[in-house]
Amino acid sequence: MARYLIMETLDDVETVYGELEAAAQGIAGLAWLGCRMELKGVYGNRFVVRTRTKCIKWVRAAAASLGRPVVTVRVTGSARKAEALAKSLKPLYAPGKLLD
């Protein structure tokens, strides 16, 4: 079953996504063979990643291990809901500072 992770970063989304995928594969090792990641949408500095349910833990661990600020905002089960949430939630990052 697919899950959608809504993530937010201060850096370039394409660069962060590439690093995130490589780090997740490195963390999971051979267990990654049944997994894959797909970038479903970019909304400013927020992006939606599609992956299998069993792979979420490795993607979130990879986000924590990156030397860049990347935050998992929400995990949801449908693409439509993920897109709506990515567009509607209050941003966590403002240019140069963290919002309360």
N, C-alpha and C positions, 0 to 999 in steps of 0.2 A: 504494500500500500504506500502511496506517495504522501509525503508531508511537505509543507512549504514553510521555510524559515524566512522571516522578515528580518533583515540585518541592516545595520547603519554604521557608517564609517565617516571619518573626516578626510580620508585619502581618496585617490582615484578608484572608482568602483571596479573597473576592469582589472587593474593591477591587483587589488585586494582579492578579487574572486580567483584569479590565477594562483596566487599564493595560498589562498584558503584551500583550494582543491588539491594542490601539491602536498600541503601539510596534512590534510585529512587522509590522503593515501599513505603517507609516511607513518602516521599514527596507527592506522588500521592494519597495515601490512597486507598479508594475503587475504585477510577477511574482507578487504575492499573489493575483491573480485565480483561479488554480487551487488555492488553499489555503484552509483554514479551520481554526479551532480549536474544540474542544468540551471543556467541563469535564465529566469523567466521574465524578469522586468527590472528596470532601473527607474527610480523616481527621485531625482535629485541626488542626495547622498545616501539614499536608502535603496536596498535591492532585495529581490525575492529569489531564493534558491530552492529548487525542487530536488528532493532526494528521497530515498526509501526510509521507512520508519526505523529500521534497524541501524541505519547509518547516521542518524541525527547526533548520537553521542560523539562520533568521531568528528563531525563537522563543527560542533560546538567546542570540542577540545582543541581543534585546529584554530578556531577563532581566538580562543584564550591564549594559545601559544604564539600567535603572531606578535611581532614587535610593533604592531600598529593598533590604534584604537578601533576595534570592531566589536559591536554589541549585537547579540540576538535579541530583537525587540519582542518577537512573538513567534509561536509555532502554530500553524493551523492546517486543516485537512483539505481545503479546496482552493483552487487557483483564484476563483472569483473573490472569496473572502480575503485571501492574502493581498490581492491587488487593492481592494477597498481599504483594508487596514493600513497598507503601506502609504496610501494617499491621505488618510484621515488622521492618523495618530500624530500627536505633538512631537516635533523633532527633539531628540535627546541632545544633539550637538548643535551649537551655534558656531559660526566661524570663530575659532580661537578659544572657546570656553564651553564648559559643561553646564547645561541648564538644570535647575532644580525641579 
